[in-house]
Structure formats: structure tokens, C-alpha cells
Amino acid sequence: MSSRPSILKLPAELRNKIYQEYFTVQGGYVFNFDSQKLVAANGRPIDLALMYTCRLIAEDTKHIPITLNTITFSTANSENWVEEAAFFHNALNQLCDSEKLRLEQARRLLAPDIVSQITQKFPDFAPCMRQILSPGLPHDLITSRYDKSPTYHRRAFLYSLQLLDRQNWGYDYIEELGSLAVSPRSTIFQCIDGLSLPRVPWAFVDDDRLTRLCHRFAHRVLQPIDGLQYRYSAAAVAIRFLDSIPASIRLKIRNIVLHEDRRAIAFPESHARGLIPFCQENPLLRIERRVDLWRTIFQAEGMNTLERYRGRVSEMDAKFSTYGLCGSLADWLIEAAELPQDGMPPNSFSLVLDGDPATDLCAEIFQTLIPPHVAFDRVFETLRSQGIHPITFESNDLPVRESTFSKELRHLVNQTSNVRCNFDPVQVCDFEKILKTGNGWDVEQWRRTYNRGMPSDFDITPILPKWHDLLLENFDRRDMDLSTLRRARPGTEPSS
């Protein structure tokens, strides 16, 4: 018998301490999207040499590295997949937008029994249904953005059209639209056919599904914008990785960090829903989704504008505009708040609003914008109960209650939810004082007071680059005609 010392002769407790010291990597593991492999945080290959010393040690340690080390995923794009990602992103947006329009156009086909089924399944869709059924509704449907998530509304629109489809509504719909002189027959059948398409925004779409999705729209509306980076979210990358490995390995993973460091395609705020099956499968798994505010949520409205202008910016964009900020923030907070309803286990998931490298500036922006929003939300609840509607279009018979967005902001401040931030978010405003000050005001006075408290922009330099330079980080300058990046004069339209 060999008398040579062996780690296997040590007590199990001591062996495990040695294994822990050996296999723990500073910074954990990082998923390399190009190689589709895990590497050490410093970019080097993972050192597993100890596992290869003998069969018994390999068996003893086979799951220890993946259990000990946090795995970090980031947003990713690939030159090989630019067109596919762009087509998927644009087609999904076109599909969802067209379904909103189709339901509005089919309002006269929404019989009371169908409306009842819709509102029973989606009770918080009732305000939207009231607007749809009202004559003279504008093209852009006003949804309860601060109450329910974008996912909730997309599901409700889809379910409504599917109900109509089951009622053999297609030809009635074509006849209805024919009387309105809108939408050719082919468009209607495309919409009906599209109801069966899978809606998985976090998916990496295979060629067959992409073809089915894309052939419903004109090729030109799906084309990528020159130079724009169509990134997959960190959540989507993680879901694809977890799907690719055996369940026996997935069950040993303990900690995942999703670094949403850039703007991503296909409704990224909803992608955490795709993680629910893995958290249900592995109750010990903890997922932290860190969202870079400056390069994701804060950019939502600015990038929508920049895409329309094909990457052209003006000197007016040097400052960060707060237009649409509350709505963009609401989308992320409410999506996170709804995860438990879809089956996310308690404590499995957390969302972190990351203000680095300008956390003090984030705190200032939140402190300036959020407390008035929350306070006025409470004010408007009270006013609605009195029959006064300064901001919303909701009718008097709707319940008077605090919006989901305001509730989630209070949870954020009090640290009583699965959302937190790395800066001091907000302090509470005295809504009763605002009510007292505005006693006797008419609707127009309330609107002016509300809008007056909302600053239009913030100077983010020198901590960060100029705002338009941050937005242009979403473009690969090597692939762009640099003449399209010339400074446009404020107020001018880009040439086609």
C-alpha cells in the first residue's frame, strides 16, 4: 500500500476547505458570448487541473466550481447575427403594434360576452377596453402604463384577438374594415395567421420561426439601421446558456448576475420571466439582474428618437432629457413586481438599478422627479373621487387607488421588494399639502402645476460623456457612413 500523502486521506471538512480555496475565482465566472464558454473573470481559462489528478478527486469535486462561483452574463451582439436580431426585434414590435390597431378597428365586433371574457381574464385591462369601445378614440391607445406591465397589455391584446378569431370573426372583420376603407385583405389574414406565433421576446430565434414571423411584414420595415447594435439582453444570453446544459449541472448553480450594461432588443424589461422555470427547478438559485440606468432605462426615449433619425444628433442632445423617464422606469419596476404572479419563487430574483458611475447624479434625478410623481398620483386619486380628471382619461366608476408604479417606488425606498438601487432613491412628498394648496383649482391649473415640477434635462458632464455621445455608443461607427452623424440643426428633419 502506498504511503504517499493524499488529499483524499484528509477529513471531508478539511478537504472541502482546500477545494473551496482552490476553485474559488476572484470575480467568479463570466460567460464569453463569442466562444460560448465560461471563463474566469480576468478572461483566462478556468483552472480545473486539480480535478484531473485522479478519478476519485474528479468525482469528489465535479460540481464544486460551478457551485462556488457566481456566473456573470452581459448583453451581447454578434456581427454574424445582426440581421437576424434586427428582423426579430422589428418584427416583434410590428406584430404587437399591429394587434393593438386591429383590436381598435374591430371594436364593433366586440360583443358584450367577448368583452366580459376579456375583462374576467385580464381585469386590469378594463380601462383599456372602455377606451377601445368609446367612439373617437385616437390611433395610439392609452393604456394603464403605471398600473400593469407592457407584457400584461400585450397578453391582453393577443387574448382579445384570439377570442375574436375563435368566433370566426375574420370575414366579418374584413367586411367591417372594408366599410372603413382601411387595411387590405392580405393584412387582415396576416394578423389572423400571426395569432398562433410564439411570443418569446428573450428567445434566440431559429431560422424557421424567424421566417414565419418576418414574412408578415414588408422587408423594408424589418431592415437593421446601419451601424446600430442589436444586442441580446444578459437575461436572454443566460436563458440560452441554461437551456444548453444538463439539468444535473443547472441544479448545482447557486448565483447568477445579469449585467444589463447596454440597450437590448425585444422588450428586455420582460426577459426575467424566461428565468422562472430555472428558479422553480432550482430553489437554491439566486439571480441578480443589474441594470445600468445610464445605458438602458434612461436611454429608452432618446434611442427611440435617435433610431427615427438614423443616428443623427443635435447639440440640443448634449444634456440628458427626462422626457418619458417615469414611463420607462415604470415598465421595468412593474415587470419585476409581476414576476411572482407568473411563478417566480420568493427570494430567487432581484433587480438592481445601477447608477454607476454617477450615483449622486442618479439620486438627484430620482429625488427631483419621483417624489412629485408619487405625490401627484395620490393627489389625482383624491381628485378622481371628486370627479376631477387632471391627467387621466379614466371614468368615474374606476376604483380610486394608488398606481402600481407608486407602490413599487415606495417599496424601493423602504427596501421591501425585490428591487433595490445603489444610491439613495427618493424622499416622500407631502401630498396632503399639495392638495391643500390646490384647493379650488380647475383642471388646467392642476396640469400646469404638475408639469412645472418636471425638469426637462440634466447636465451629466463631466462625470459622464455628453448625452448624445452616450446614445451613440449604441452604434458601431465602423459600419456607419460617418456623414450621417453630422450635427443636425435643432428642429430640422433628417433627409431620407
Secondary structure, 3 states (H helix, E strand, C coil): CCCCCCHHHCCHHHHHHHHHHHHCCCCCEEEECCCCEEEECCCCCCCCHHHHCCHHHHHHHCCHHHHHCCEEEECECCHHHHHHHHHHHHHHHHHHHHHHHHHHHCHHHCCHHHHHHHHHHCHHHHHHHHHHHCCCCCCCCCCCCCCCCHHHHHHHHHHHHHHHHHCCCHHHHHHHHHHHCCCCHHHHHHHHHHCCCCCCCCCCCCHHHHHHHHCCCCHHHHCCCCCECCCECHHHHHHHHHHHCCHHHHCCCCEEEEEECCCCCCCHHHHHHHHHHHHHHCCCCEEEEEEEHHHCHHHHHHHHHHHHCCCCECHHHHCEECCCHHHHHHHHHHHHHCHHHHCCCCCCEEEEEECCCCHHHHHHHHHHHHHHHHHHHHHHHHHHHCCCCCCCCCCCCCCCCCCHHHHHHHHHHHCCCCEEECCCCCCCCCHHHHHHHCCCCCHHHHHHHHHHCCCCEECCCCCCCCHHHHHHCCECHHHCCHHHHCECCCCCCCCC
